[in-house]
Amino acid sequence: MSQAEVTPREAAHRAAVAATADHIRSVVAVLRELDFGDTPPAFAYRAAATKETHDAAQ
C-alpha cells in the first residue's frame, strides 16, 4: 500500500501506534539507566504470609 492509498483513519492509527512505540522506548531507556546494584532478581524473593495479610484474605 503506497502512501497515497492510506486513509485518514489508517494514518491516525499509524500515528497512535508510533506514539505508543516511542513511549515504550522511552520507558525502556529509563529502566536501562537504573542501577539496581546488589538487588537480586524478583524470583529470589518469596512472599511471606503475615497474620495481617492472612486475616485480610478471609
C-alpha positions in Angstrom: 0.0 0.0 0.0 1.5 3.3 -1.1 1.3 6.4 1.0 -1.3 7.8 -1.4 -3.6 4.9 -0.6 -3.6 5.5 3.2 -6.9 6.6 4.5 -7.2 9.2 7.3 -8.3 6.5 9.7 -5.3 4.4 8.9 -3.0 7.4 9.2 -4.4 8.1 12.6 -4.0 4.5 13.7 -0.3 4.5 12.5 0.3 7.7 14.4 -1.1 6.2 17.6 1.0 3.1 17.2 4.1 5.2 16.6 3.4 7.3 19.7 2.9 4.2 21.8 6.1 2.7 20.4 8.0 5.9 21.2 6.6 5.9 24.8 7.7 2.2 25.3 11.1 3.0 24.0 11.5 5.9 26.4 10.3 3.8 29.4 12.8 1.0 28.5 15.6 3.6 28.2 14.9 4.9 31.7 14.7 1.3 33.1 18.1 0.5 31.5 19.6 3.5 33.3 18.6 2.4 36.7 21.3 0.9 38.9 19.9 -1.9 41.0 23.3 -2.7 42.5 23.1 -5.9 44.6 19.3 -6.3 44.3 18.6 -9.9 43.5 16.1 -10.8 40.8 12.4 -11.0 41.8 12.4 -14.8 41.7 14.8 -14.8 44.6 12.1 -13.3 46.9 9.3 -15.3 48.5 6.1 -13.7 49.6 5.8 -14.2 53.4 2.3 -14.5 54.7 1.9 -12.4 57.8 -1.0 -12.5 60.2 -2.4 -9.2 58.8 -2.4 -10.5 55.2 -3.8 -13.8 56.2 -6.6 -12.2 58.2 -7.4 -9.7 55.4 -7.8 -12.6 52.9 -10.6 -14.2 55.0 
